[in-house]
Amino acid sequence: MSDLIEPDPERLLSYLRACSELALSSPAAFEEKSSEIIRFIMQKVMLKKSTASDDEATDEWVEEEELTFLDRAKLVGMRVCTHRSLGFARDEKAVEIVRPTFDLLLSIIKNDGMVNDESGEG
């Protein structure tokens, strides 16, 4: 966990991808540290202002490899959240567990790709 708190930027995507797979394939193991992982993803990835938002944005789709590092991390961060939700799809507490993920995704949809319309990140 300590590597995730202050990760080497070159390894961040690998860590996030590993968390995404763990959340989906072993939800009980992921859940042991899920609050720390999700807090990290929200604070250090999802709520960071994208450098691409400073550029003249176009509405054209691009390949993931063409995105900035932070925007790729945001995509993988969303996968961690959705995979965590999918891992508990049949759990009796599923609605409670997936509510924050639904709220996050709904916010992104409502704010044209930004988590929060006031912060200008996304």
The 8 nearest C-alpha neighbors of each residue, nearest first, counted from 0:
[[1, 3, 2, 4, 36, 32, 35, 5],
 [0, 2, 4, 3, 5, 6, 35, 36],
 [3, 1, 6, 0, 4, 5, 7, 14],
 [2, 4, 6, 0, 1, 5, 14, 11],
 [3, 5, 1, 2, 6, 0, 39, 36],
 [6, 4, 3, 2, 7, 1, 8, 11],
 [7, 5, 3, 2, 8, 11, 4, 10],
 [6, 8, 10, 9, 11, 5, 2, 3],
 [9, 7, 11, 10, 6, 12, 5, 68],
 [8, 10, 7, 11, 12, 6, 13, 68],
 [11, 9, 13, 7, 8, 12, 14, 6],
 [10, 12, 14, 8, 13, 9, 6, 15],
 [13, 11, 15, 14, 10, 72, 16, 75],
 [12, 14, 16, 10, 11, 15, 17, 9],
 [15, 13, 11, 17, 12, 16, 18, 10],
 [14, 16, 18, 12, 17, 13, 19, 11],
 [17, 15, 19, 13, 18, 14, 12, 20],
 [16, 18, 14, 20, 19, 15, 21, 13],
 [19, 17, 21, 15, 16, 20, 22, 14],
 [18, 20, 79, 16, 22, 17, 21, 82],
 [19, 21, 17, 23, 22, 18, 24, 16],
 [20, 22, 18, 24, 25, 23, 19, 29],
 [23, 21, 83, 26, 19, 29, 20, 82],
 [24, 22, 86, 82, 20, 21, 83, 25],
 [23, 25, 21, 22, 20, 26, 86, 82],
 [26, 24, 21, 28, 27, 22, 23, 29],
 [25, 27, 22, 29, 86, 28, 23, 30],
 [26, 28, 30, 29, 25, 31, 22, 86],
 [29, 27, 30, 26, 25, 31, 21, 32],
 [30, 28, 26, 22, 31, 27, 33, 32],
 [29, 31, 33, 27, 32, 28, 26, 34],
 [30, 32, 29, 28, 33, 27, 34, 26],
 [33, 31, 30, 35, 34, 29, 36, 28],
 [34, 32, 30, 36, 35, 29, 37, 31],
 [33, 35, 37, 36, 32, 38, 30, 31],
 [36, 34, 38, 33, 32, 37, 39, 0],
 [35, 37, 33, 39, 38, 34, 40, 32],
 [36, 38, 40, 34, 39, 35, 33, 41],
 [39, 37, 35, 41, 36, 40, 34, 42],
 [40, 38, 36, 42, 37, 41, 43, 35],
 [41, 39, 37, 44, 38, 43, 42, 76],
 [40, 42, 45, 38, 39, 44, 46, 43],
 [43, 41, 39, 46, 40, 44, 38, 45],
 [44, 42, 39, 40, 41, 47, 45, 46],
 [43, 45, 40, 47, 41, 46, 42, 73],
 [44, 46, 41, 73, 47, 40, 42, 43],
 [45, 47, 42, 44, 41, 120, 48, 43],
 [48, 46, 44, 45, 120, 49, 43, 42],
 [49, 47, 120, 121, 46, 50, 119, 52],
 [48, 50, 51, 52, 120, 121, 47, 69],
 [49, 51, 52, 53, 48, 54, 67, 69],
 [50, 52, 49, 54, 53, 67, 56, 70],
 [51, 53, 50, 49, 54, 56, 121, 120],
 [54, 52, 51, 50, 55, 49, 56, 48],
 [55, 53, 51, 52, 56, 50, 57, 49],
 [54, 56, 57, 53, 52, 51, 58, 50],
 [57, 55, 54, 52, 58, 51, 53, 59],
 [56, 58, 59, 55, 60, 54, 52, 61],
 [57, 59, 60, 56, 61, 55, 111, 112],
 [60, 58, 57, 61, 56, 62, 55, 65],
 [59, 61, 58, 62, 57, 63, 65, 66],
 [62, 60, 65, 63, 59, 66, 64, 58],
 [61, 63, 64, 65, 60, 66, 59, 71],
 [62, 64, 65, 66, 61, 71, 70, 67],
 [63, 65, 62, 66, 71, 67, 61, 68],
 [66, 64, 63, 62, 61, 67, 71, 68],
 [67, 65, 63, 64, 70, 71, 68, 62],
 [66, 68, 70, 69, 71, 65, 51, 50],
 [67, 69, 71, 70, 72, 66, 12, 73],
 [70, 68, 72, 71, 67, 73, 49, 44],
 [69, 71, 73, 67, 72, 68, 66, 74],
 [72, 70, 74, 68, 73, 69, 66, 67],
 [71, 73, 69, 75, 70, 74, 76, 12],
 [74, 72, 76, 70, 71, 75, 45, 44],
 [75, 73, 71, 77, 76, 72, 70, 78],
 [74, 76, 78, 72, 77, 73, 15, 79],
 [77, 75, 73, 79, 78, 74, 72, 40],
 [76, 78, 80, 74, 75, 79, 81, 73],
 [79, 77, 75, 81, 76, 80, 82, 19],
 [80, 78, 19, 76, 82, 77, 81, 83],
 [79, 81, 77, 83, 78, 82, 100, 84],
 [82, 80, 84, 78, 83, 79, 77, 85],
 [83, 81, 23, 85, 79, 84, 80, 22],
 [82, 84, 22, 86, 80, 81, 85, 23],
 [83, 85, 81, 97, 82, 86, 87, 88],
 [86, 84, 82, 88, 87, 83, 81, 23],
 [85, 87, 23, 83, 26, 84, 88, 82],
 [86, 88, 90, 85, 84, 89, 93, 83],
 [89, 87, 85, 90, 86, 93, 84, 91],
 [90, 88, 87, 91, 93, 86, 85, 92],
 [89, 91, 87, 93, 92, 88, 86, 94],
 [90, 92, 93, 89, 94, 87, 88, 95],
 [91, 93, 90, 95, 94, 96, 87, 89],
 [94, 92, 96, 90, 95, 91, 87, 88],
 [95, 93, 97, 96, 92, 98, 91, 88],
 [94, 96, 93, 92, 98, 97, 99, 91],
 [95, 97, 93, 94, 98, 92, 84, 99],
 [98, 96, 84, 100, 94, 99, 95, 93],
 [97, 99, 101, 100, 95, 96, 94, 102],
 [100, 98, 102, 101, 97, 103, 96, 95],
 [101, 99, 103, 97, 102, 98, 80, 104],
 [102, 100, 98, 104, 103, 99, 105, 97],
 [101, 103, 99, 105, 100, 104, 106, 98],
 [104, 102, 100, 106, 101, 105, 99, 107],
 [103, 105, 107, 101, 106, 102, 100, 108],
 [104, 106, 108, 102, 107, 103, 101, 109],
 [105, 107, 109, 103, 104, 108, 114, 110],
 [106, 108, 112, 114, 113, 104, 110, 105],
 [107, 109, 105, 106, 110, 111, 112, 104],
 [110, 108, 106, 107, 111, 105, 112, 113],
 [111, 109, 113, 107, 116, 108, 112, 106],
 [112, 110, 108, 109, 113, 107, 116, 121],
 [111, 113, 107, 110, 121, 108, 114, 109],
 [121, 114, 112, 107, 110, 115, 120, 111],
 [113, 115, 107, 106, 121, 112, 110, 116],
 [114, 116, 113, 117, 118, 110, 119, 106],
 [115, 117, 110, 119, 118, 113, 114, 120],
 [118, 116, 115, 119, 120, 114, 113, 110],
 [119, 117, 120, 115, 116, 48, 46, 114],
 [120, 118, 117, 116, 48, 121, 115, 113],
 [121, 119, 48, 118, 49, 113, 47, 46],
 [113, 120, 49, 112, 114, 48, 119, 45]]
